[in-house]
Amino acid sequence: MVNAAILLRRPLLVTGRPGVGKSTLAFRVARELGLGRVLQWPVTSRTTLASGLFEYDVLGRAQAGQAWFAATRATAATANGATADEGAAPPALDIGDFIQLGPLGTAMLPHHLPRVLLIDELDKGDADLPNDLLSLFEDGWFAVQPLVRVKRHAENITVHTADPDRTASIRNGVVRTRSFPIVIMTSNGEREFPEAFMRRCLRLDIPEPDPEALGELVAAHFGDGLGDARERLVRDFMTRSSQVDGLAADQLLNAAHLVTSGAYSYGEEDHAEWQAVLKAIWHPLNGDGADWGA
């Protein structure tokens, strides 16, 4: 499905219960294909398309403009009797210093190789966000409006990006993609998406891991550190998960970490204490306080 999404230039919608590894898929794709840092865009109820594209610090530019104007007046007043260094005018403000591309906007830059963009928990966003995203991906470009207004003065303006300490040059205020980004969107199934959105995406549902897969997961993180306790821990985890309508795999890893740390022994002599710790770690994801079974 990942290969199909790359070849078809379509976003991949990854669904599944919390903790099954939906977000991790983006990092695995980036690592295996050598595509560098994953651009992460966590979605909330206040997220809009514009917030993912770029941010414009209007207040910061206004304050810097006032400071620049005051420095310019001071320089003009003392220019006749000052030295060359003292009378030098302050440099003009660059609007690019007050614009930063978001994860989505950075992914749309004309990179030589596609970037991996993780749009996390898309179902938490505004109802219009999915269709707005598809329109952007189909167009392959977007305008940075503050730069469009000043394009007559400078064709190329350097702005900040979502990559730390990285900048990008934008021509005439428009960003045009070269290599379609590998877009991985995650959903916990909290709501339905529009039909037009689902038709244009590829969907991958990650099932819950079985006991064998959970055992391999624990072994990959802790090796043989648990010894014979690994199978018992996985079995107890599966029992608890069935009682509370599902647990996340990282909750099992938390318990495994406590066992390997030496702070707790997985033995009969402290069975009651250990069960109390497990009950706290393996709490229901839906907040329901189901009783811990034997």
C-alpha positions as CSV (number, residue, x, y, z in Angstrom):
1,M,0.0,0.0,0.0
2,V,2.9,2.4,0.7
3,N,4.4,1.6,-2.7
4,A,1.0,2.1,-4.4
5,A,0.6,5.5,-2.6
6,I,4.0,6.6,-3.8
7,L,3.5,5.5,-7.4
8,L,-0.1,7.0,-7.7
9,R,0.9,10.2,-5.8
10,R,-2.0,9.7,-3.4
11,P,-2.1,10.3,0.3
12,L,-2.2,7.2,2.5
13,L,-4.9,7.2,5.2
14,V,-3.7,4.8,8.0
15,T,-6.4,3.7,10.5
16,G,-6.3,1.5,13.6
17,R,-6.5,1.6,17.3
18,P,-4.2,3.9,19.3
19,G,-0.8,2.4,19.8
20,V,-0.7,-0.1,16.9
21,G,2.1,1.9,15.1
22,K,0.3,4.2,12.7
23,S,2.6,7.1,13.2
24,T,5.7,4.9,13.2
25,L,5.0,3.9,9.6
26,A,6.0,7.4,8.4
27,F,9.4,7.1,10.2
28,R,10.0,3.7,8.8
29,V,9.2,4.9,5.2
30,A,11.6,7.8,5.6
31,R,14.4,5.7,7.0
32,E,14.1,2.9,4.5
33,L,14.0,5.3,1.5
34,G,16.6,7.7,2.8
35,L,14.3,10.7,2.7
36,G,15.6,12.5,5.7
37,R,13.6,14.0,8.6
38,V,9.9,13.4,8.8
39,L,7.8,16.5,8.7
40,Q,5.2,16.1,11.5
41,W,1.9,18.0,11.6
42,P,-0.3,17.1,14.6
43,V,-3.9,18.1,14.0
44,T,-6.2,19.6,16.7
45,S,-9.7,21.0,16.7
46,R,-8.2,24.5,15.9
47,T,-6.0,23.3,13.0
48,T,-6.6,24.9,9.6
49,L,-5.0,24.5,6.2
50,A,-3.3,27.9,6.5
51,S,-1.7,27.0,9.8
52,G,0.0,24.0,8.2
53,L,1.2,26.1,5.2
54,F,2.9,29.1,6.8
55,E,2.8,31.5,9.7
56,Y,3.2,35.3,9.3
57,D,4.4,37.2,12.4
58,V,2.5,40.5,11.8
59,L,3.0,41.8,15.3
60,G,6.7,41.1,15.2
61,R,7.2,42.8,11.9
62,A,5.3,45.9,13.1
63,Q,7.5,46.1,16.2
64,A,10.6,45.7,14.2
65,G,9.3,48.4,11.8
66,Q,8.9,50.8,14.6
67,A,12.4,50.1,15.8
68,W,13.8,50.5,12.3
69,F,12.0,53.8,11.8
70,A,13.4,55.1,15.1
71,A,16.9,54.0,14.3
72,T,16.7,55.6,10.8
73,R,15.6,59.0,12.3
74,A,18.4,58.8,14.9
75,T,20.9,58.1,12.2
76,A,19.6,61.0,10.0
77,A,19.8,63.4,12.9
78,T,23.4,62.6,13.7
79,A,24.7,61.9,10.2
80,N,26.4,65.3,9.7
81,G,28.7,65.0,12.7
82,A,29.1,61.3,13.0
83,T,31.7,58.9,11.6
84,A,30.9,56.5,8.8
85,D,30.1,53.7,11.2
86,E,28.1,55.7,13.6
87,G,26.0,57.4,10.8
88,A,25.3,54.1,8.8
89,A,21.6,53.6,8.2
90,P,20.2,50.3,9.7
91,P,19.5,47.6,7.2
92,A,16.0,47.5,5.7
93,L,13.6,45.0,7.1
94,D,13.2,41.7,5.2
95,I,9.7,40.3,5.2
96,G,11.0,36.8,4.9
97,D,12.4,37.1,8.5
98,F,8.8,37.1,9.7
99,I,7.4,34.2,7.7
100,Q,7.9,30.5,8.6
101,L,6.6,27.6,6.5
102,G,4.7,25.0,8.4
103,P,5.2,21.2,8.0
104,L,2.7,21.1,5.1
105,G,4.2,24.1,3.4
106,T,7.8,22.7,3.8
107,A,6.7,19.4,2.3
108,M,5.4,21.2,-0.8
109,L,8.7,23.0,-1.5
110,P,10.5,21.9,-4.7
111,H,12.7,19.3,-3.1
112,H,14.9,17.0,-5.3
113,L,13.5,14.0,-3.5
114,P,10.0,13.8,-1.9
115,R,9.6,14.5,1.8
116,V,7.6,12.3,4.1
117,L,4.8,14.3,5.7
118,L,3.0,12.8,8.8
119,I,-0.5,14.4,9.3
120,D,-1.3,12.9,12.7
121,E,-4.9,12.3,14.0
122,L,-6.7,13.9,11.0
123,D,-10.1,13.1,12.4
124,K,-9.6,15.8,15.2
125,G,-9.5,18.6,12.6
126,D,-12.1,20.8,11.1
127,A,-14.7,19.2,8.8
128,D,-13.4,21.1,5.8
129,L,-9.7,20.2,6.3
130,P,-9.7,16.8,4.4
131,N,-11.1,18.3,1.2
132,D,-8.9,21.4,1.5
133,L,-5.8,19.1,1.7
134,L,-6.9,17.2,-1.4
135,S,-7.3,20.4,-3.4
136,L,-3.8,21.5,-2.3
137,F,-2.2,18.2,-3.3
138,E,-4.0,18.2,-6.7
139,D,-2.9,21.7,-7.5
140,G,0.6,21.2,-6.4
141,W,1.2,24.8,-5.4
142,F,0.1,27.5,-2.9
143,A,0.6,31.2,-2.5
144,V,2.2,32.9,0.5
145,Q,-0.1,36.0,0.4
146,P,2.3,38.3,2.4
147,L,4.9,37.7,-0.3
148,V,2.6,38.0,-3.2
149,R,1.9,41.6,-2.2
150,V,5.6,42.5,-2.3
151,K,6.7,40.4,-5.3
152,R,7.2,43.6,-7.4
153,H,10.1,44.6,-5.1
154,A,11.8,41.2,-4.9
155,E,11.3,38.1,-6.9
156,N,13.1,35.8,-4.5
157,I,12.5,36.1,-0.8
158,T,14.1,33.8,1.8
159,V,11.8,32.4,4.5
160,H,12.2,30.0,7.4
161,T,11.0,26.4,7.2
162,A,9.8,23.7,9.5
163,D,13.3,22.2,9.3
164,P,15.5,23.6,12.1
165,D,18.0,26.2,10.9
166,R,16.8,25.7,7.3
167,T,15.6,28.4,4.9
168,A,14.0,28.4,1.5
169,S,13.8,30.8,-1.4
170,I,10.3,31.6,-2.7
171,R,9.9,33.2,-6.1
172,N,7.0,35.7,-6.6
173,G,5.3,34.5,-3.5
174,V,4.4,31.1,-4.9
175,V,5.5,27.6,-3.7
176,R,5.4,24.9,-6.4
177,T,6.2,21.3,-5.6
178,R,8.6,19.3,-7.7
179,S,8.3,15.8,-6.1
180,F,4.9,15.0,-4.6
181,P,5.4,14.4,-0.9
182,I,4.7,11.0,0.7
183,V,1.7,11.9,2.8
184,I,0.8,9.6,5.6
185,M,-2.4,10.6,7.5
186,T,-3.5,8.8,10.6
187,S,-7.0,8.4,12.0
188,N,-8.3,6.7,15.2
189,G,-11.7,6.2,13.5
190,E,-13.4,8.9,15.6
191,R,-15.4,10.3,12.7
192,E,-16.3,9.6,9.1
193,F,-14.6,11.5,6.2
194,P,-16.2,12.9,3.1
195,E,-16.7,10.4,0.2
196,A,-14.7,12.6,-2.2
197,F,-11.8,12.4,0.3
198,M,-12.0,8.7,0.7
199,R,-12.2,8.2,-3.0
200,R,-8.9,10.0,-3.6
201,C,-6.9,8.4,-0.8
202,L,-5.5,4.9,-0.3
203,R,-6.5,3.3,3.0
204,L,-4.4,1.0,5.1
205,D,-5.9,-0.5,8.3
206,I,-3.3,-1.8,10.8
207,P,-4.8,-4.6,12.8
208,E,-4.1,-5.2,16.5
209,P,-1.0,-7.3,17.0
210,D,-1.5,-10.9,18.2
211,P,0.4,-12.5,21.1
212,E,3.2,-13.7,18.8
213,A,3.7,-10.2,17.4
214,L,3.6,-8.6,20.8
215,G,6.3,-11.1,22.0
216,E,8.4,-10.1,19.0
217,L,7.9,-6.4,19.8
218,V,9.0,-6.9,23.4
219,A,12.0,-8.9,22.3
220,A,13.0,-6.2,19.8
221,H,13.1,-3.6,22.5
222,F,14.5,-5.6,25.5
223,G,16.2,-8.7,24.0
224,D,16.3,-11.5,26.5
225,G,16.1,-9.2,29.4
226,L,12.7,-10.5,30.5
227,G,13.6,-14.2,30.2
228,D,10.7,-16.5,30.9
229,A,8.6,-13.6,32.1
230,R,8.1,-12.4,28.6
231,E,5.4,-14.9,27.7
232,R,3.7,-14.4,31.0
233,L,3.7,-10.7,30.7
234,V,2.2,-10.9,27.1
235,R,-0.5,-13.3,28.4
236,D,-1.4,-11.0,31.2
237,F,-1.5,-8.0,28.8
238,M,-3.9,-9.8,26.5
239,T,-6.1,-10.7,29.4
240,R,-6.3,-7.2,30.6
241,S,-6.8,-5.9,27.0
242,S,-9.8,-8.0,26.5
243,Q,-11.3,-6.8,29.8
244,V,-11.0,-3.1,29.0
245,D,-11.8,-3.1,25.2
246,G,-8.3,-2.9,24.1
247,L,-4.9,-1.5,25.2
248,A,-2.0,0.1,23.3
249,A,1.2,-1.8,22.6
250,D,3.3,0.9,24.3
251,Q,1.5,0.1,27.5
252,L,2.9,-3.4,27.3
253,L,6.4,-1.9,26.7
254,N,6.0,0.3,29.8
255,A,5.4,-2.8,31.9
256,A,8.3,-4.6,30.3
257,H,10.6,-1.7,31.1
258,L,9.6,-1.9,34.8
259,V,10.5,-5.6,34.8
260,T,13.9,-5.1,33.2
261,S,14.7,-2.1,35.3
262,G,15.0,-4.2,38.5
263,A,12.6,-2.0,40.4
264,Y,10.0,-4.7,40.4
265,S,10.3,-8.4,40.4
266,Y,7.7,-10.4,38.4
267,G,7.3,-13.0,41.1
268,E,4.8,-14.5,43.4
269,E,6.2,-12.9,46.6
270,D,5.0,-9.4,45.5
271,H,2.0,-10.5,43.4
272,A,-0.4,-8.0,44.9
273,E,2.0,-5.0,44.6
274,W,2.8,-5.9,41.0
275,Q,-0.9,-6.3,40.1
276,A,-1.5,-2.9,41.5
277,V,1.3,-1.4,39.4
278,L,0.0,-3.2,36.2
279,K,-3.5,-1.9,36.9
280,A,-2.2,1.7,36.9
281,I,-0.1,1.2,33.8
282,W,-2.7,-0.8,31.8
283,H,-5.5,1.7,32.3
284,P,-8.4,1.7,29.8
285,L,-7.9,4.0,26.8
286,N,-11.5,5.1,27.0
287,G,-11.2,6.2,30.7
288,D,-13.5,3.4,31.9
289,G,-12.3,2.0,35.2
290,A,-13.0,-1.7,34.5
291,D,-12.0,-4.0,37.3
292,W,-8.7,-6.0,37.1
293,G,-9.4,-9.7,36.8
294,A,-7.5,-12.6,38.2
